[in-house]
Amino acid sequence: MAAKSISARMVLWWYWAADYAQVFESLVRDAAMKKLLILGGTVFLGRHVLDAALAAGCEVTLLNRGTHDVQFAQAVEQLRGDRDGDLSALKGRAFDAVVDCSGYTPAQLQRSCDALRDQVAHYVFVSTISVYARFAPGCAYDETADVTTAVDGYGGAKARAEDVIAKAMPGRFATVRPGLIVGPFDPSGRFTYWPSRLNRGGTVLAPGRPDRPVQFIDVRDLAQWCVHLALQRTPGVFHAVGTSGSMAQALQACQSASASIAELVWCDDAALVRAQVAPWTGLPLWIPEADPDFGGMLLGSGQRAVEAGLQTRPWGHTARDTLAWAEEVGAAAHSAAALTPEAEAHILRNCCHT
């Protein structure tokens, strides 16, 4: 795969680009060759956590099922294990901290905690803002918002997994709740749609109102911060929603990464709903603001995370690097069910008012 071939070549450029060396200097001071276990580590967030940990000088061990063949910037210890079955590879092993990028169900977290309870000093669990019961329209929320009581579905399973870690590792865990994670190696293609679409030029369908608030976090910033939480043994529950801005600013950042000329045509929520555009997936980052359950999803407070050391790069840098990666790997970067060019053109002709 093309993504495999560029991993080692591009990682140092991504991680040592201008303005971010000081972040890694801090991580290196934290690391002091600490032993870090990463659960996952070969697809998206996990591979960036691995790169951040290596850049910080950690002694890294990776545990996963081995279903993805990935080449890393340097050699790492790789253990084979299944979160739904055999974790015997962890028997007798001790680590300073673990970053769990691949736990989705309470059963998986219970097995991991049973295997690591007495062998790890601190546990960083990557959860999701989808654990919340509801995102009321126009209402900002923080980490004290009501969590769903559901046991099924993505949000319900993650919420119950959070319960497991809280009970198993009291005072020795951090729960990280990201919103939309974006950047190079994103397998969903969600955010990638925008820098790629602006790069194609022409008339671009822009969703909702220009001043509508949006949030997303660069996967590299999230990865660096997860390593920081692990090495500092910082406990607590934190949003990882990134910087807040407007949809217009997000699209401007994506356009700045492109040499093409594009004209934005804004189409309001009502028109997009009538056109049966799927929220979130049809046009990434778009959710009708009046939606009773999800209208306020992009209004999360990131203050607690900032106070715990999260640093984020400008949106333009994220858009630039995402576009560079997408152009190198081609169609593999665009797996999301976003609008086809034909569907976009139809909506622009029949639903939007220029």
Buried (B, 14 or more C-beta within 10 A) or exposed (E): EEBEEBBBEBBEEBBEBEEBEEBBEBBBEBBEEBBBBBBBBBBBBBBBBBBBBBBBBBBBBBBBBEEBEBEBBEEBEBBEBBBEEEBEBBEEBEBBBBBBBBBBBBBBBBBBBEBBEEBBBBBBBBBBBBBBBBBBBEEEBEBEBEBBEBEEEEBBBBBBBBEBBBEBBEEBBBBBBBBBBBBBBBEBBBBBBBBBBBBEBBBBBBBBBEEBBBBBBBBBBBBBBBBBBBBBBBBBBBBBBBBBBBBBBBBBBBBBBBEEEBEBBBBBBEBBBEBEBEBBBBBBBBBBBEBEEBBBBBBBBBEBBBEBBBBBBEBBBBBBBBBBBBEBBEEBBBEBEBBEEEBBBBBBEEBBEE
